[in-house]
């Protein structure tokens, strides 16, 4: 299995990285921390125009029709730049709408005209046959959303945000993520896809893992750069074994997370019998790498790393939020440990 990205994939990732650096620099998170939404509608529309919301969506819905591995490389760049906004929910929702036969809705999501937030169940019965939706949910980046994506082990559904009542904003440790809690009482499901038909939950896990990979790589680069340039007692601090070994361990962890995430995405795309195991393993490895590397990054930067002005804490906070998407890292690890070897 070839895990090396193609030239076309590298060009797509580079184009996205340039857009994120120009339109969504990390400093924008601080600028908008008091705003209702972490990303403006204008920037969201620009991302849609660039095709970032429809990488894997079918071409008849305005998408590019590419594979999950292409999307993974794109979302890795989002992790590097700490890009805010409901990107994961939107790309999954566009795919769901297309699968459900609602091409016009899929096209609206891809074009950025319909915004989709993520709803993660807190309590209540799971969706079994596509609705109605009942229970309490944690909402992620659902500000100004038109729809909510509900990802269950049984399948994935899309509901109208207006049909969900009692939405109450709550504080989030990550200033780049907007959270809320909500209750649904018989909300109709607009689109539904059983897990056996389309494993959208596994796709979501793969994309969340990709963002975590980007975080682990970004904080590694920050640490290495600081270790080379920070001079104490006439020498760069990187010559000290405590710093040198920490940076090496971070690089190894980030590379392991990247390779496992790519392998998981390709396994899912190619229909390997152990695809679920590989994707769950990717979530475990990438989550651990992002959280640990971000914490080490703070340590490498010393007193500077603990300040609010430095970006290290923003990476750590985003990593903790992503680690709980589609099930916590502990849940993923339990599933990996309980899995039987593929026959």
C-alpha positions as CSV (number, residue, x, y, z in Angstrom):
1,X,0.0,0.0,0.0
2,X,1.5,3.3,-1.1
3,X,1.1,6.0,1.7
4,X,3.1,8.7,-0.2
5,X,0.9,11.6,-1.3
6,X,0.7,12.3,-5.0
7,X,1.7,15.5,-6.6
8,X,-1.9,16.5,-7.0
9,X,-2.6,15.9,-3.4
10,X,0.4,18.0,-2.3
11,X,-0.7,20.8,-4.6
12,X,-4.2,20.7,-3.0
13,X,-2.8,20.8,0.5
14,X,-0.4,23.6,-0.4
15,X,-3.3,25.7,-1.9
16,X,-5.3,25.2,1.3
17,X,-2.4,26.1,3.5
18,X,-1.9,29.3,1.6
19,X,-5.6,30.2,2.0
20,X,-5.6,29.4,5.7
21,X,-2.4,31.4,6.4
22,X,-3.9,34.4,4.5
23,X,-7.6,34.3,5.5
24,X,-7.5,32.5,8.9
25,X,-4.2,33.2,10.7
26,X,-4.0,31.9,14.3
27,X,-4.2,35.4,15.6
28,X,-7.7,35.7,14.2
29,X,-8.8,33.3,17.0
30,X,-7.9,35.9,19.6
31,X,-9.5,38.7,17.6
32,X,-12.8,36.9,17.5
33,X,-12.9,35.1,20.9
34,X,-15.8,37.4,22.0
35,X,-17.7,37.1,18.7
36,X,-20.7,34.7,18.4
37,X,-19.0,32.8,15.6
38,X,-15.3,31.9,15.3
39,X,-15.3,32.5,11.5
40,X,-17.1,35.1,9.4
41,X,-19.6,34.3,6.7
42,X,-17.4,36.1,4.2
43,X,-14.4,33.8,5.0
44,X,-16.7,30.7,5.0
45,X,-17.9,31.7,1.5
46,X,-14.3,32.1,0.3
47,X,-13.4,28.7,1.6
48,X,-16.4,27.2,-0.2
49,X,-15.5,29.0,-3.4
50,X,-12.1,27.5,-3.2
51,X,-13.7,24.0,-3.0
52,X,-12.7,23.2,0.6
53,X,-16.2,22.1,1.5
54,X,-16.6,19.7,-1.3
55,X,-13.4,17.7,-1.7
56,X,-15.2,14.3,-1.4
57,X,-18.6,15.5,-2.5
58,X,-19.9,14.2,-5.8
59,X,-19.4,16.4,-8.9
60,X,-23.1,16.8,-9.6
61,X,-23.3,18.5,-6.2
62,X,-20.5,20.9,-7.0
63,X,-17.8,18.8,-5.3
64,X,-14.5,17.6,-6.5
65,X,-15.3,13.9,-6.1
66,X,-11.9,13.1,-4.6
67,X,-11.2,10.4,-1.9
68,X,-10.9,10.4,1.9
69,X,-7.1,10.4,1.7
70,X,-7.2,13.7,-0.2
71,X,-9.5,15.1,2.5
72,X,-7.2,13.9,5.2
73,X,-4.2,15.9,3.8
74,X,-6.4,19.0,3.6
75,X,-7.6,18.6,7.2
76,X,-4.0,18.1,8.4
77,X,-3.4,21.7,7.1
78,X,-6.4,22.9,9.2
79,X,-4.7,21.4,12.2
80,X,-1.4,23.1,11.5
81,X,-3.2,26.5,11.2
82,X,-5.8,25.9,14.0
83,X,-8.5,26.7,11.5
84,X,-11.9,27.3,13.2
85,X,-15.3,26.6,11.9
86,X,-17.6,23.6,11.2
87,X,-15.5,22.1,8.4
88,X,-15.8,18.4,9.5
89,X,-19.5,18.6,10.0
90,X,-20.0,20.3,6.7
91,X,-18.1,17.9,4.5
92,X,-19.7,14.9,6.1
93,X,-23.2,16.5,5.8
94,X,-22.6,17.3,2.1
95,X,-21.8,13.6,1.5
96,X,-24.8,12.5,3.6
97,X,-27.2,14.7,1.6
98,X,-25.9,13.4,-1.7
99,X,-26.2,9.8,-0.5
100,X,-29.8,10.5,0.6
101,X,-30.6,11.8,-2.9
102,X,-31.0,15.5,-1.9
103,X,-28.4,16.9,-4.4
104,X,-29.7,20.4,-4.0
105,X,-29.0,20.4,-0.3
106,X,-25.6,18.9,-0.9
107,X,-24.8,21.6,-3.4
108,X,-26.0,24.3,-0.9
109,X,-23.6,22.9,1.7
110,X,-20.7,22.7,-0.7
111,X,-21.4,26.3,-1.8
112,X,-21.3,27.5,1.8
113,X,-25.0,28.6,1.6
114,X,-26.1,26.1,4.2
115,X,-24.1,25.8,7.4
116,X,-24.0,22.6,9.3
117,X,-22.9,22.2,13.0
118,X,-22.1,19.0,14.8
119,X,-24.4,17.6,17.5
120,X,-22.9,14.9,19.8
121,X,-25.3,12.9,22.0
122,X,-25.2,13.4,25.7
123,X,-28.2,11.4,26.6
124,X,-31.3,9.8,25.1
125,X,-32.0,6.9,22.8
126,X,-29.9,6.5,19.7
127,X,-31.4,7.0,16.2
128,X,-32.2,3.5,14.9
129,X,-34.1,4.0,11.7
130,X,-33.6,7.6,10.9
131,X,-35.7,9.5,13.3
132,X,-37.2,11.3,15.0
133,X,-34.4,12.8,17.1
134,X,-34.8,12.9,20.9
135,X,-32.3,13.6,23.6
136,X,-29.8,16.1,24.9
137,X,-26.7,17.1,22.8
138,X,-23.5,19.0,22.9
139,X,-23.2,21.3,19.8
140,X,-19.9,22.2,18.2
141,X,-19.7,25.3,16.0
142,X,-23.4,25.4,15.4
143,X,-23.7,29.2,15.6
144,X,-25.8,30.4,12.7
145,X,-26.1,26.8,11.5
146,X,-29.0,25.8,9.3
147,X,-28.6,22.1,10.1
148,X,-27.1,19.8,12.7
149,X,-25.2,16.6,11.9
150,X,-25.9,13.8,14.4
151,X,-23.4,11.0,14.2
152,X,-24.5,7.7,15.9
153,X,-23.1,4.2,15.9
154,X,-26.2,3.1,14.0
155,X,-25.9,5.8,11.3
156,X,-25.8,9.5,10.6
157,X,-28.7,12.0,10.4
158,X,-29.2,15.6,9.5
159,X,-31.8,17.7,11.3
160,X,-33.0,21.3,10.9
161,X,-31.5,23.4,13.6
162,X,-34.8,25.2,14.1
163,X,-36.4,21.9,15.1
164,X,-34.1,21.6,18.1
165,X,-35.1,23.7,21.1
166,X,-33.4,25.1,24.1
167,X,-30.0,25.8,22.6
168,X,-27.8,27.3,25.3
169,X,-24.3,28.5,24.6
170,X,-21.6,27.2,27.0
171,X,-18.0,28.2,27.5
172,X,-15.3,26.1,25.8
173,X,-11.7,25.7,26.8
174,X,-10.8,26.4,23.1
175,X,-11.4,30.0,22.1
176,X,-11.6,28.8,18.5
177,X,-14.5,26.5,19.1
178,X,-18.1,27.5,19.9
179,X,-20.1,25.1,22.1
180,X,-23.7,24.8,23.2
181,X,-26.1,22.3,24.7
182,X,-29.5,21.6,23.2
183,X,-32.5,19.3,23.7
184,X,-34.5,17.6,20.9
185,X,-37.9,16.2,21.3
186,X,-39.0,14.4,18.2
187,X,-37.1,16.6,15.7
188,X,-37.6,15.2,12.2
189,X,-34.5,13.8,10.4
190,X,-34.0,15.4,7.0
191,X,-31.4,13.0,5.7
192,X,-30.3,9.6,7.0
193,X,-27.7,7.0,6.1
194,X,-27.3,3.8,8.1
195,X,-23.7,3.0,9.2
196,X,-23.8,-0.2,7.1
197,X,-24.4,1.8,4.0
198,X,-22.0,4.6,4.6
199,X,-19.6,4.7,7.6
200,X,-19.7,8.5,8.1
201,X,-18.7,8.1,11.7
202,X,-15.5,6.5,10.7
203,X,-14.9,9.2,8.1
204,X,-15.4,11.8,10.9
205,X,-12.9,10.0,13.0
206,X,-10.4,10.0,10.2
207,X,-10.9,13.7,9.6
208,X,-10.6,14.6,13.3
209,X,-7.4,12.4,13.4
210,X,-6.0,14.4,10.5
211,X,-6.5,17.7,12.3
212,X,-4.9,16.2,15.4
213,X,-1.9,15.2,13.2
214,X,-1.6,18.7,12.0
215,X,-1.5,20.0,15.5
216,X,1.1,17.5,16.6
217,X,3.3,18.5,13.6
218,X,2.8,22.2,14.1
219,X,3.8,22.2,17.8
220,X,6.8,20.0,16.9
221,X,8.0,22.6,14.4
222,X,7.4,25.4,17.0
223,X,9.5,23.5,19.5
224,X,12.4,22.7,17.1
225,X,12.5,26.3,15.9
226,X,12.6,27.6,19.5
227,X,15.3,25.1,20.5
228,X,17.5,26.2,17.7
229,X,17.1,30.0,18.2
230,X,16.8,30.4,22.0
231,X,20.2,30.9,23.4
232,X,21.1,30.5,27.1
233,X,24.6,30.6,28.6
234,X,26.0,31.2,25.1
235,X,24.4,28.0,23.5
236,X,21.1,27.2,21.9
237,X,18.9,25.3,24.4
238,X,18.5,22.5,21.8
239,X,22.0,21.2,22.6
240,X,20.7,20.1,26.0
241,X,19.5,16.5,26.0
242,X,16.3,17.3,27.9
243,X,15.2,19.5,25.0
244,X,16.8,17.5,22.2
245,X,15.2,14.3,23.3
246,X,11.8,15.9,23.8
247,X,11.9,17.3,20.3
248,X,12.9,14.0,18.8
249,X,10.1,12.2,20.7
250,X,7.6,14.7,19.4
251,X,8.7,14.3,15.8
252,X,8.5,10.5,16.1
253,X,5.0,10.7,17.6
254,X,3.8,13.1,14.9
255,X,5.1,10.9,12.1
256,X,3.5,7.8,13.6
257,X,0.2,9.6,13.9
258,X,0.4,10.8,10.3
259,X,1.2,7.3,8.9
260,X,-1.5,5.6,11.0
261,X,-4.1,8.2,9.9
262,X,-3.2,7.9,6.2
263,X,-3.3,4.1,6.5
264,X,-6.7,4.3,8.2
265,X,-8.1,6.6,5.6
266,X,-6.8,4.4,2.7
267,X,-8.1,1.3,4.5
268,X,-11.5,2.8,4.7
269,X,-11.5,4.0,1.2
270,X,-10.4,0.7,-0.2
271,X,-12.8,-1.4,1.9
272,X,-10.3,-3.4,4.0
273,X,-11.9,-5.7,6.5
274,X,-9.9,-4.1,9.3
275,X,-10.8,-0.5,8.3
276,X,-12.7,0.3,11.4
277,X,-9.8,-0.9,13.6
278,X,-7.3,1.1,11.6
279,X,-9.4,4.3,11.8
280,X,-10.0,3.9,15.5
281,X,-6.3,3.3,16.0
282,X,-5.6,6.5,14.1
283,X,-7.8,8.5,16.5
284,X,-5.9,7.0,19.5
285,X,-2.4,7.6,18.1
286,X,-3.1,11.1,16.7
287,X,-5.0,12.3,19.8
288,X,-2.2,11.2,22.1
289,X,0.4,12.7,19.8
290,X,-1.4,16.1,19.6
291,X,-2.1,16.4,23.3
292,X,1.4,15.2,24.5
293,X,3.3,17.2,21.9
294,X,1.4,20.4,22.7
295,X,2.1,19.9,26.4
296,X,5.8,19.3,25.6
297,X,5.8,22.4,23.4
298,X,4.8,24.5,26.4
299,X,7.6,23.0,28.4
300,X,10.2,23.6,25.8
301,X,9.2,27.2,25.6
302,X,9.6,27.6,29.4
303,X,8.0,30.6,31.0
304,X,7.1,32.0,27.6
305,X,5.1,28.9,26.7
306,X,2.7,29.5,29.7
307,X,1.7,33.0,28.6
308,X,-1.6,33.7,26.9
309,X,0.2,35.5,24.1
310,X,1.9,32.4,22.9
311,X,0.1,30.0,20.6
312,X,1.1,26.7,22.4
313,X,-1.9,26.7,24.7
314,X,-4.3,27.2,21.8
315,X,-3.0,24.0,20.2
316,X,-3.3,22.1,23.4
317,X,-6.9,23.3,24.0
318,X,-8.0,22.4,20.4
319,X,-6.4,19.0,20.7
320,X,-8.4,18.2,23.8
321,X,-11.7,19.3,22.1
322,X,-10.9,17.2,19.0
323,X,-10.0,14.2,21.1
324,X,-13.6,14.1,22.3
325,X,-15.2,14.3,18.9
326,X,-17.1,11.1,17.7
327,X,-16.2,9.5,21.1
328,X,-13.4,10.3,23.5
329,X,-9.9,9.0,23.0
330,X,-10.5,6.6,25.9
331,X,-13.5,5.2,24.0
332,X,-11.4,4.7,20.9
333,X,-8.7,3.0,22.8
334,X,-11.2,0.7,24.5
335,X,-12.6,-0.2,21.0
336,X,-9.1,-0.9,19.7
337,X,-8.2,-3.1,22.6
338,X,-11.4,-5.0,22.4
339,X,-11.2,-5.6,18.6
340,X,-10.5,-9.1,17.3
341,X,-7.8,-9.6,14.7
342,X,-9.1,-9.3,11.1
343,X,-9.6,-12.7,9.6
